[in-house]
Amino acid sequence: MSAASTADARARGGSPRAARGRPGPRDPRDARTPLDAMFRPSSIAVVGASAREGKAGHAMVQALRRFPGTLHLVNPRGGEVLGRTALPSLREASDVDLAVLVVPPDAVPGALEDARDAGVRAAVVCAGGFAESGPDGARLQERVVRVAREAGIRLLGPNTSGFMNPVDRTTANFMPAVADLAPGTVSVVAQSGGVNLALAFLLARAGVGLRLGVGLGNAVDVDFPELLDHLARDEATTAVGLHVEGVADGPALVAALRRTTARKPVVAFKVGRSDVAEFAQSHTGALTGSYAVTRAALQQAGAVVVDSLEEMVAALVALRTVRLPAGDRAGVGLLTGQAGPGLVVADALGARGIALPRLTDATQRRIAELLPPLTFQANPVDTGRPSPTFGDVLGAVVADPRVDVVGVYALDEPGALDPVAALGPAAGRVLFASGGPADALAERRAALGDVGVPVLAGPGDLATGLAAVVADARVRSVADAPPVAATRTVGRTLDEHDAKTLLESYGVRTPQRRVAADRAQAHAALAELGRDGAAVVVKVLDAAVLHKSDVGGVHVGVRDGAGLDRAIDAIDAIDAVAPATEASGAATRPARRYLLEELAAPGTELIVGAVRDAAFGPVVLLGPGGVAAELGGEPVLRLAPLSVARSEEMVRALPPAVLAGFRGAPPVDVPALAAVLRAVGQVVCEHADITELDLNPVRITADGPVVLDAVVVAAPRGDTCPT
């Protein structure tokens, strides 16, 4: 075992079974872990074990060569496999916790029936060819699920490479090399068995051992939520990596993530930024949902969301030992023994929106006593080169009241720095990165791991690790609202007037308006709204016309009767009207109507909306609209319902130029706009048939936000949407 692995073992408090080298009496805490029979079995049966190299059953037996418990090998021809006697049937085995099925897909139901008769408690189904392969495979998968459920057997897979538990030397995986993985404290849950393996070896390369790595495959039984709860309870796991392709039950995943992140950090990577939905479907049989919505949901549930597997590893290296209390502003200090790499780290942090706070005057005076005068000392702090005062400088930076976590970069120069002596006193609040010969860095990593200081590979990984520590504190700082039951329906897609009336009942401000069924009523409305020559807006009022401006259905600045008649003539010429309805057996069309509104005061325009995501349910959107869209940036997405804190966090995520008042417009009233977001979320949560709600634009005026247009789209009558 490497020194780094020893540090991981020390961090987890040791494994009683690993220490003894064989299965022993169950730890009483295991009774709280329903998946113990799968991931910490006392006995395993490999069904499909093979003596022939190149066969999956041969590789699986090799991967389990270090398993300390009872290992049964099952092959219908009997004989020997790798020096062990093979049983012709699983029914001949007894007291088997876990059956690893390395058989063709058609043989899986029969193998599960044998497992049932042998009293097996859990099974790993490795074969592909199930739901991910088409309708016939889906039917076979349904049969597998039925047999396992009736037998009370917990199931991992199908279509999985298995799992690795190096702590207990239980490595049921197709790749024999996993038997040599070092034990540690980081666990991984990956939708793909291949990604599970990739992360395991990336973590090993980073000097981090693995506690548990699970490939879900098609996840017909054991899935994200239960595994997250399992790892939340597992005291040997200090941090969790999550790889997500598609999500079937978003609310369950979010709830499990919230329970887990309340106890330990989770780093998540969602694949699907580009159009890979078809490949993901064929790969895992999962329905890949919206990439942006899934990332937003993971983050809102408390996970640190990263953009690559490499970033995930750097984040896990940092977070397994350094975790700050929840807070929306975590101050980062940066100490570097070489200016150039320090600049790289500072620049990378700035690109992530993380500014380095200027150290207090008192801290700078203390540092000035320790360093030459030409070095930069405000943050970052550049020592010029590591010297005997390096540890004291770090102590001063760590003690600064504006600093919560410190990143340190120093090249491995023999005799210039003793990292353990310098960094050890700051363990729990410091990350270290270095450069130098691989052997020397491995020694540094091991020694620093023993005192609880994570070591990253270079400036880029140091920036990623620091950003992850900050993000982890930030995503846990906002409490969400409790779920809301959908108790009502709107019954139909609403026209603009009805949509605004609905929003007004939730406290949302809209312009004064009048509905006109004919030209005469329109003129009367103009006389009322256009007193003293005030301009009005004239619109087509038709639920079937969702984009009124595109078809000439909006006329702004109408002040007199002649202008109103021209607007009405243009609206009457629009081809699109509401669909015909059946009334008294005859197809009829509703008469064209007009909406007249007061002209709103000028201001920045934003887009507010909501959709009902197939996986996660109601989602609220906020983004710049109109000319403010020039500022770019992705829309802000959050799951509804929204708490006060969550809605205000959404508003503050807008570009700073928008918040301050774009091009002379009034600044955004954060509480007032947040109230609009909460209302939109509440509307969609409470009405089971609303699929989309679009407020475009919402204008930010000196008197607060006002909704200028509104669309409420409902599912067909009688249908409801997933909540």
Buried (B, 14 or more C-beta within 10 A) or exposed (E): EBBBBBBBBEBBEEBEBBEEEEBEEBBEEBEEBBBBBBBBBBBBBBBBBBBEEEBBBBBBBBBBEBBBBBBBBBBEEBEEBBEBEBBEBBBEBEEBBBBBBBBEBEBBBEBBBBBBEBBBBBBBBBBBBBBBBEEEBBEBBEEBBEBBEEBEBBBBBBBBBBBBBBBBBBBBBBBBBBBEBBBBBBBBBBBBBBBBBBBBBBBBEBBBBBBBBBBBBBBBBBBBBBBBBBBBBBEBBBBBBBBBBBBBBBBBBBBBBBBBBEBBBBBBBBBBEEEBBEEBBEBBBBBBBBBBBBBBBBBBBBBBBBEEBBBBBBBBBBBBBBBBEBEBEBBBBBBBBBBEBBBBBBEBBEEBEBEBBEBBEEBBEBBEEBBEEEBBBBBBBBBBBBBEBBBBBBBBBBBBEBBBBBBBBBBBBEEBBBBBEBBBBBBEBBBBBBBEEEEBBBBBBBBBBBBBBBBBBBBBBBBBBBBBBBBBBBBBBBEBBEBBEBEEBBEBBBBBBBBBBBBBEBEBBBBEBBBBEEBEBBBEBBEEBBEEEEBBBBBBBBBEBBEBEEBEBBBEEBBEBEBBBEBBEBBEEBEBBBEEEEEEEEEEEBEBBBBBBBBBEEBBBBBBBBBBBBBBBBBBBBBBBBEBBEBEEEBBBBBBBBBBBBBBBBBBBBBEBBBEBBEEBBBBBBEBBBBBBBBBBBBBBBBBBBBBBBBBBBBBBEEBBBBBBBBBBBBEEEEBBBB
